Amino acid sequence: MSTEAQTQTTEKEWEPKILAFCCNWCSYAGADLAGTSRIQYPPNARIIRVNCTGRIDIEFILAALDLGADGVLVSGCHPGDCHYTSGNLKMRARWALFEKAIEQAGIDPRRIRLQWASASEAQIFADGVRTLVEQVKEAGPIRRSWE
Amino acid sequence: MSDAEEPRIGVFICHCGHNIAGTVDVKKVAKVAAEFPHVVFSTDEMFMCADSGQQLIKDKVKEYNLNRVVVASCSPRMHEPTFRKVVEEAGLNRYLYEQANLREHVSWCHMREPGAATEKAIDLVRMSVARAARLEALPLKTVKVEPRTLIVGAGIAGLRAALDIANRGFEVVLVDKDSELGGHVRHWTHMFPDDKSGPEVLNPMIEKARKHKRITILTGSKVREFDGYIGNFKATIENIKTGDQKEFDIGAVIVTTGFTPFKPYGYFGYGEHPDIVTLAELQMMPPRKDLLKPSDKTKAKKIAFIGCVGSREYGKKGHEHCSRYCCSAVAKAASDLRDKMDEVLILYKSIRTYGKGHEDIHRLARSKFVIFSRYPIEKEPTVEIIDGKITIKWEDVFADEELIFQPDILVLATAMIPPEDIEETAKLFSLTRSADGFFNPEHIKLAPVTTHTAGIMIAGTAQAAKNASESVIDASGAAAKAVALMARGEVEIESTVSHVLSDLCSSCHTCITACPYGAISMDESHDPPVALVTEAKCHGCGTCAAACPSNAIVMMHSTDDQIISMIQAYLSPMTESEGGSVQ
């Protein structure tokens, strides 16, 4: 992208790019319900469906941030409600470490969000996307390491 | 299809009538998608799920020699099975199908932003195309089913299921921790809607079960160990007294572990006077001409019931549910006892005699002049012991008056709650529990007797509070599921399982602790031993693949490569379309 084009985009009001990981059984279904219920939320997030949040390797999130995602959302079943019994707890454990590490690596922790939203919590899912988009807008476009 | 074969992807963008096309510029999406890597055909269509849409896929697969199909339409949770079937009919492996969600995740939730919605739709299709290019055909696997069902809990549900299955010609192992068959119902003197007592209902079933050559009955026993996968479980059952253990090969399991009646300490003076009892305790009083007071064994002339005790308490965990049996059970007991008593009073928040024939019981009670009095939800009756007499004070909603009654016996219709050892049972069979504490079905409406653990069914009050008739319906349903599984003799298992690349495995055991199902063990035939996935036990969550520090675990159909390709397609499409990876 040329410098000129970039300036133009910025002037048009910059919209953050958000990548979301949703587990198939709770949050992906919650996002489906948000649609079915016609709950309107910011169109910034692109959802990748995984079977369980336990499937999400922290490397995926790092890759997304490295490739220019301004924010990453991970949304899964509530602890205790995991379709696979405990995959979400494994994610939560990884997240605790990841959250600390990412800040030390110089990335604003407002760019990442872990939330629990069940298949019936469409509003919670939508609100989560909105919250992250707002946080990321405050933080501004992600700074790439070579910039 | 060999790995070397170049992906030839067909993209089908669905209008879903006005649902998607009303917001998303579907023609533009189809046009842009035609330029994505490996896409050889791209179009838009009014309804992809309609016969014409399905036929279109089949025709284009043939015409363009497509080996991958991407449909961008509704949620894959809705129509992925439909389109997987279509591509199979078109001669492709079902795992070579990919779906982008443009309706629930785009058009319906960004209705006022058509521009941004179209942009999002293009991104999602690009991501799906990238993933499709990396999809691999997976073999469809089947395993044999052991023709024997384990039924845990020999109450009315367990007995019904056992007889149904045995009569259909399959083996049953019926286990109960109690020393007798029949569960709670065995003790009850007043059953509804018919006029029989618990033993009258149960005894013929128990007799048949005892005589049945295909039913192995193990009372006073518990399942100690349980392992395996659908069609091929192993259960170790122990006699509680002797400690003797027996092992069984099991194809399917029905969990009918039931409920426990709530002991309402702290409610309405329970425990403070011997004549304040629960409905379950009243039901166990020996049937005779007169009902005697538990305190002094004199004839009781006045009785009162209070409904919803420990049920429908909003905000109190495990007590929010309606226990479903109590309204009709109270009406039945009250109606029966009215013939022997001077006064029978029922205090209630609301009455729900919803079942077939239950309203008749309610009407019968009223016709016998059982007094029904409604108290306000926000102001519960108080129970005091005054001069040794049970004294109930309450506000009658309809009379708008404070009333007092001194019954000889006060009966509390208490909630059905899960048995104390339910967590143990949940762990044993990998079951999850819902807010009421009972086991979760696979789907509350569409799959109420199967669970998320394939091959394991639930029936009766193990699933939720309910009455005996409903438990029997469940039991027959679960038995039918078990029989269907055993009669087929084999079952297809998911191919989306994880696989260990033994060359990369560093024998660290991380995956073994990560797996929620104990599906991974160490293959000792290797030196050093490496992790090995028992595919039939794997549920496909992928937790092991994410946990493996050596990248030695491949989660089929959700590989690292497939996921990373979607991330790249979204964030770095230029390099993607040039076919290169991002540096």
HADDOCK unambig.tbl for C-alpha pairs under 7 A between the chains (distance, minus, plus):
assign (segid A and resid 31 and name CA) (segid B and resid 105 and name CA) 6.61 0.50 0.50
assign (segid A and resid 32 and name CA) (segid B and resid 75 and name CA) 6.85 0.50 0.50
assign (segid A and resid 32 and name CA) (segid B and resid 104 and name CA) 4.87 0.50 0.50
assign (segid A and resid 32 and name CA) (segid B and resid 105 and name CA) 6.25 0.50 0.50
assign (segid A and resid 34 and name CA) (segid B and resid 109 and name CA) 6.88 0.50 0.50
assign (segid A and resid 35 and name CA) (segid B and resid 104 and name CA) 4.14 0.50 0.50
assign (segid A and resid 35 and name CA) (segid B and resid 105 and name CA) 5.89 0.50 0.50
assign (segid A and resid 35 and name CA) (segid B and resid 108 and name CA) 4.81 0.50 0.50
assign (segid A and resid 35 and name CA) (segid B and resid 109 and name CA) 4.90 0.50 0.50
assign (segid A and resid 36 and name CA) (segid B and resid 104 and name CA) 5.98 0.50 0.50
assign (segid A and resid 36 and name CA) (segid B and resid 108 and name CA) 6.72 0.50 0.50
assign (segid A and resid 38 and name CA) (segid B and resid 108 and name CA) 5.42 0.50 0.50
assign (segid A and resid 38 and name CA) (segid B and resid 109 and name CA) 5.37 0.50 0.50
assign (segid A and resid 39 and name CA) (segid B and resid 109 and name CA) 5.59 0.50 0.50
assign (segid A and resid 40 and name CA) (segid B and resid 109 and name CA) 4.52 0.50 0.50
assign (segid A and resid 40 and name CA) (segid B and resid 110 and name CA) 5.65 0.50 0.50
assign (segid A and resid 41 and name CA) (segid B and resid 109 and name CA) 6.28 0.50 0.50
assign (segid A and resid 41 and name CA) (segid B and resid 110 and name CA) 6.63 0.50 0.50
assign (segid A and resid 43 and name CA) (segid B and resid 110 and name CA) 6.31 0.50 0.50
assign (segid A and resid 43 and name CA) (segid B and resid 116 and name CA) 6.46 0.50 0.50
assign (segid A and resid 43 and name CA) (segid B and resid 117 and name CA) 6.61 0.50 0.50
assign (segid A and resid 43 and name CA) (segid B and resid 120 and name CA) 7.00 0.50 0.50
assign (segid A and resid 46 and name CA) (segid B and resid 124 and name CA) 6.75 0.50 0.50
assign (segid A and resid 51 and name CA) (segid B and resid 541 and name CA) 5.41 0.50 0.50
assign (segid A and resid 52 and name CA) (segid B and resid 541 and name CA) 5.30 0.50 0.50
assign (segid A and resid 52 and name CA) (segid B and resid 542 and name CA) 6.99 0.50 0.50
assign (segid A and resid 54 and name CA) (segid B and resid 541 and name CA) 6.86 0.50 0.50
assign (segid A and resid 54 and name CA) (segid B and resid 542 and name CA) 6.48 0.50 0.50
assign (segid A and resid 54 and name CA) (segid B and resid 543 and name CA) 4.36 0.50 0.50
assign (segid A and resid 54 and name CA) (segid B and resid 546 and name CA) 6.89 0.50 0.50
assign (segid A and resid 55 and name CA) (segid B and resid 541 and name CA) 6.25 0.50 0.50
assign (segid A and resid 55 and name CA) (segid B and resid 542 and name CA) 4.42 0.50 0.50
assign (segid A and resid 55 and name CA) (segid B and resid 543 and name CA) 4.52 0.50 0.50
assign (segid A and resid 55 and name CA) (segid B and resid 545 and name CA) 6.64 0.50 0.50
assign (segid A and resid 55 and name CA) (segid B and resid 546 and name CA) 5.23 0.50 0.50
assign (segid A and resid 56 and name CA) (segid B and resid 546 and name CA) 5.84 0.50 0.50
assign (segid A and resid 57 and name CA) (segid B and resid 546 and name CA) 4.43 0.50 0.50
assign (segid A and resid 60 and name CA) (segid B and resid 564 and name CA) 6.58 0.50 0.50
assign (segid A and resid 64 and name CA) (segid B and resid 567 and name CA) 6.10 0.50 0.50
assign (segid A and resid 67 and name CA) (segid B and resid 571 and name CA) 5.97 0.50 0.50
assign (segid A and resid 67 and name CA) (segid B and resid 572 and name CA) 6.58 0.50 0.50
assign (segid A and resid 68 and name CA) (segid B and resid 571 and name CA) 6.26 0.50 0.50
assign (segid A and resid 69 and name CA) (segid B and resid 571 and name CA) 6.62 0.50 0.50
assign (segid A and resid 84 and name CA) (segid B and resid 516 and name CA) 6.73 0.50 0.50
assign (segid A and resid 84 and name CA) (segid B and resid 541 and name CA) 6.48 0.50 0.50
assign (segid A and resid 85 and name CA) (segid B and resid 516 and name CA) 6.40 0.50 0.50
assign (segid A and resid 86 and name CA) (segid B and resid 516 and name CA) 6.18 0.50 0.50
assign (segid A and resid 87 and name CA) (segid B and resid 543 and name CA) 5.99 0.50 0.50
